């Protein structure tokens, strides 16, 4: 006797993927997330492949995971998927110390963030 299964928060035509502990600030990651919001998945993958941002590889990996979840877990058509949501959140911040002049110290903050990508199957008008 296990615990009851949790209700699904997404609709039946949606799937999502979450990546945690991405070593970049949320502000920089959001710039790449803006790049793919509302686009068809094949176009979003192409944009991420040729993006010059370092973090684009991790975002592409998250998007590919959401696509795989949609195909394998929810039986959605990959060709009809659109990135409906791509949002970024804060995660932990590592604090480090850098030595400064006269025996002082400066704090260095190394932020982490997390990203959630939700893909939705849309019916194309006939």
N, C-alpha and C positions, 0 to 999 in steps of 0.2 A: 504494500500500500504506500504509494508515493504521494507527493503533493499534487494538487490539481494543476493542470496545464494552464499557463497564463494566457489571457485573451490576446488576440492579435491586435496590435495598435494601428497597423496599416490596413489599407483597403485590399481587396482581393487582387487588384491589378497592379500592386506595388510591391517592390522589394528594396531592401536597404543593406548597406554595409557601413561599419564603423571602424575607423582606425584610431587607436589611442597612442599617446606618447610619441607624437611626431616632433622631432627636434627642430622646431622653427617657431617664431612668434605667430600668434593667431592673426595679427594684422597682415603679415606677409603671406600667410597661407590663404587668407580670404581673397587676396588678389587673384590667386590661381582658381579658387572656387568660383569667383565671378565669371571667369572665362568659360565655364562649362554649364552654368545654370540655364535651363530652358532649352538646351540644344538636344538634337538627336544623338544617341550614344556613339554612332560611328563617326559623326562630325566632332564630338567632344574628344574621342580617343585620338583622332588625327591632330586636333589642336594641342593636346597634351604631349603627343609624341614629338612635335616640332617646336614646343615651347622652350625658351631659353632659361626659364626659371629652374633652379636646382630641385625644388620640391615637386615639380611636375611629375617626376617618376613615381613618387609615393601617392600622389593624387590619382594617377593613372591606375596604379595597383588597386586602390580602393574602388574606383569605378569599375574595373574589371571584375572585382569580387562581387559588387552589387549586380552586375550583369549575370554572372555565374549563379548567384542566388536566385535571380528571377527565372533563369532557364531551368535549373535543376530542382529547386525547392518549390517553385510556384507555377511551373509549366507555362511561362509567358513567352511570347514571340519576341526574339531578340531584335528582329528588324523593325519592330514597332515601338521600341523603347525610347523614352525621352527622360533626360535628367530633370526631374521635377523639383528636387531640392538638393542643395549642396551647401551645408552650413558648417561653421567652424566654432569651436569652443575652447576655453582655456583649460589647461591641465596644470601639472606641477611646475614650479619654478625652482631651479637649482640656484643656490646662492654660493658664489665664490668670492675670494678676496684677492685683490691685486695690491702689491706693495707700492707705496708712493713715497714721496720725499719726506724727510724729517721724521721717519718712523711711523708715518700715518698709513692708513689702509683705505682702499676704495672697494666698494662692493660691486661685483659683476653679477648681473641677473641673466640666467640662461633659461628662457621660457620654453615650455613644451605646449603642444596644443593637440586637439583631437578633431577629427573630421567625420561627418556623416553624409553619405550620399544616398538619396532615394531616387529610384528609377520607376517610371510608370509606363504601362502599356497604353498607347492611345490608338483608337480606331480611326483609320484614315477615311475621309469622306469619299464615297464612291461616285 
